[in-house]
Amino acid sequence: MSKTYIIAEIGINHNGDLDIAKRLIDVATLSGCDAVKFQKRNPDVCVPEHQKNVMRETPWGTMTYLDYKYRMEFGKREYDQIDLYCREKGIEWSASPWDMDSLEFLLQYDIPFIKIPSAMITNEKLMRESAQTGKKVIFSAGMSTLSETDKAVRWMSEEGGDFALLHCNSSYPAPLEDLNLRCIQTLRQRYKCQVGYSGHEFRLGTSVAAVYLGATIIERHITLDRTMWGSDHLASVEPQGLIKLVKGIRELEIAYGDGVKKVTDEERKVRKKLRGY
């Protein structure tokens, strides 16, 4: 079994605070993750017009929804520091662009991949232009029908993109009975491409099981504390859980084996003792 690529999804769980973002990068690095991932938006483009002036109660006071989204958004100053900090820590980073402005913004950096969130895989322009960058594109298929997923894969293929598809359930948190992990095998058979798993459930063992079922990329949201204010914290993994998750995946990689029935060197010693030969 090859090494699973593990992405710690910070997303917006930094709550607009660069110090929290750095602490989450530290957690991901200590746990042995391969990359951390953020989300990048242009709020003027992404927030619907009818939502922009809706008032919202936040930890920073009452403000419009548009102002709140700007309050949570990192700009070039923060991403310059994130880029430097990740290089110092020896961990890769990327972000999910939710619009064309954000895709252009991210291309300023030497990111190893572009991650398209489930919500945006029906955006043909974003998908095609991401593939045209020449970078690996990873996209999740949560809340998508098979025909919608077919289109997304076709767009990637027509652009000659290097891509991977993540099975996903977009509920936060996702009920166990809705995970349908066997769909990992369905997607591998249908598209003949690299398939991974993006999980939003409370459990850790399900993500380890996803690797057993053939997922080569695992993405999980992470947080310092699931009781923190924000929409994604409850469906995220805390530091101790992330350490256990990565350890469980690495142990499976060691234990998986090649499927060939044989007597191991350690067994030979036992056989000699118990059988005499």
ZIHULIN-V36126 format. One record per residue. N is the residue number from 1. RES is the residue in three letters. SS is DSSP state (hx for helix, st for strand, lp for the rest). Layout:
# ZIHULIN-V36126
n res ss
N RES SS
N RES SS
This chain:
# ZIHULIN-V36126
n res ss
1 MET lp
2 SER lp
3 LYS lp
4 THR lp
5 TYR st
6 ILE st
7 ILE st
8 ALA st
9 GLU st
10 ILE st
11 GLY st
12 ILE lp
13 ASN lp
14 HIS lp
15 ASN lp
16 GLY lp
17 ASP lp
18 LEU hx
19 ASP hx
20 ILE hx
21 ALA hx
22 LYS hx
23 ARG hx
24 LEU hx
25 ILE hx
26 ASP hx
27 VAL hx
28 ALA hx
29 THR hx
30 LEU hx
31 SER hx
32 GLY lp
33 CYS lp
34 ASP lp
35 ALA st
36 VAL st
37 LYS st
38 PHE st
39 GLN st
40 LYS st
41 ARG lp
42 ASN lp
43 PRO hx
44 ASP hx
45 VAL hx
46 CYS hx
47 VAL lp
48 PRO lp
49 GLU hx
50 HIS hx
51 GLN hx
52 LYS hx
53 ASN lp
54 VAL lp
55 MET st
56 ARG st
57 GLU st
58 THR st
59 PRO lp
60 TRP lp
61 GLY st
62 THR st
63 MET st
64 THR st
65 TYR hx
66 LEU hx
67 ASP hx
68 TYR hx
69 LYS hx
70 TYR hx
71 ARG hx
72 MET hx
73 GLU lp
74 PHE lp
75 GLY lp
76 LYS hx
77 ARG hx
78 GLU hx
79 TYR hx
80 ASP hx
81 GLN hx
82 ILE hx
83 ASP hx
84 LEU hx
85 TYR hx
86 CYS hx
87 ARG hx
88 GLU hx
89 LYS hx
90 GLY lp
91 ILE lp
92 GLU st
93 TRP st
94 SER st
95 ALA st
96 SER st
97 PRO st
98 TRP lp
99 ASP lp
100 MET hx
101 ASP hx
102 SER hx
103 LEU hx
104 GLU hx
105 PHE hx
106 LEU hx
107 LEU lp
108 GLN lp
109 TYR lp
110 ASP lp
111 ILE lp
112 PRO lp
113 PHE st
114 ILE st
115 LYS st
116 ILE st
117 PRO lp
118 SER hx
119 ALA hx
120 MET hx
121 ILE lp
122 THR lp
123 ASN lp
124 GLU hx
125 LYS hx
126 LEU hx
127 MET hx
128 ARG hx
129 GLU hx
130 SER hx
131 ALA hx
132 GLN hx
133 THR lp
134 GLY lp
135 LYS lp
136 LYS st
137 VAL st
138 ILE st
139 PHE st
140 SER st
141 ALA lp
142 GLY lp
143 MET lp
144 SER lp
145 THR lp
146 LEU hx
147 SER hx
148 GLU hx
149 THR hx
150 ASP hx
151 LYS hx
152 ALA hx
153 VAL hx
154 ARG hx
155 TRP hx
156 MET hx
157 SER hx
158 GLU hx
159 GLU lp
160 GLY lp
161 GLY lp
162 ASP lp
163 PHE st
164 ALA st
165 LEU st
166 LEU st
167 HIS st
168 CYS st
169 ASN lp
170 SER lp
171 SER lp
172 TYR lp
173 PRO lp
174 ALA lp
175 PRO lp
176 LEU hx
177 GLU hx
178 ASP hx
179 LEU lp
180 ASN lp
181 LEU lp
182 ARG lp
183 CYS hx
184 ILE hx
185 GLN hx
186 THR hx
187 LEU hx
188 ARG hx
189 GLN hx
190 ARG hx
191 TYR hx
192 LYS lp
193 CYS lp
194 GLN st
195 VAL st
196 GLY st
197 TYR st
198 SER st
199 GLY st
200 HIS lp
201 GLU lp
202 PHE lp
203 ARG lp
204 LEU lp
205 GLY hx
206 THR hx
207 SER hx
208 VAL hx
209 ALA hx
210 ALA hx
211 VAL hx
212 TYR hx
213 LEU lp
214 GLY lp
215 ALA lp
216 THR lp
217 ILE st
218 ILE st
219 GLU st
220 ARG st
221 HIS st
222 ILE st
223 THR lp
224 LEU lp
225 ASP lp
226 ARG lp
227 THR lp
228 MET lp
229 TRP lp
230 GLY lp
231 SER lp
232 ASP lp
233 HIS hx
234 LEU hx
235 ALA hx
236 SER lp
237 VAL st
238 GLU lp
239 PRO hx
240 GLN hx
241 GLY hx
242 LEU hx
243 ILE hx
244 LYS hx
245 LEU hx
246 VAL hx
247 LYS hx
248 GLY hx
249 ILE hx
250 ARG hx
251 GLU hx
252 LEU hx
253 GLU hx
254 ILE hx
255 ALA hx
256 TYR lp
257 GLY lp
258 ASP lp
259 GLY lp
260 VAL lp
261 LYS lp
262 LYS lp
263 VAL lp
264 THR lp
265 ASP hx
266 GLU hx
267 GLU hx
268 ARG hx
269 LYS hx
270 VAL hx
271 ARG hx
272 LYS hx
273 LYS hx
274 LEU hx
275 ARG hx
276 GLY lp
277 TYR lp
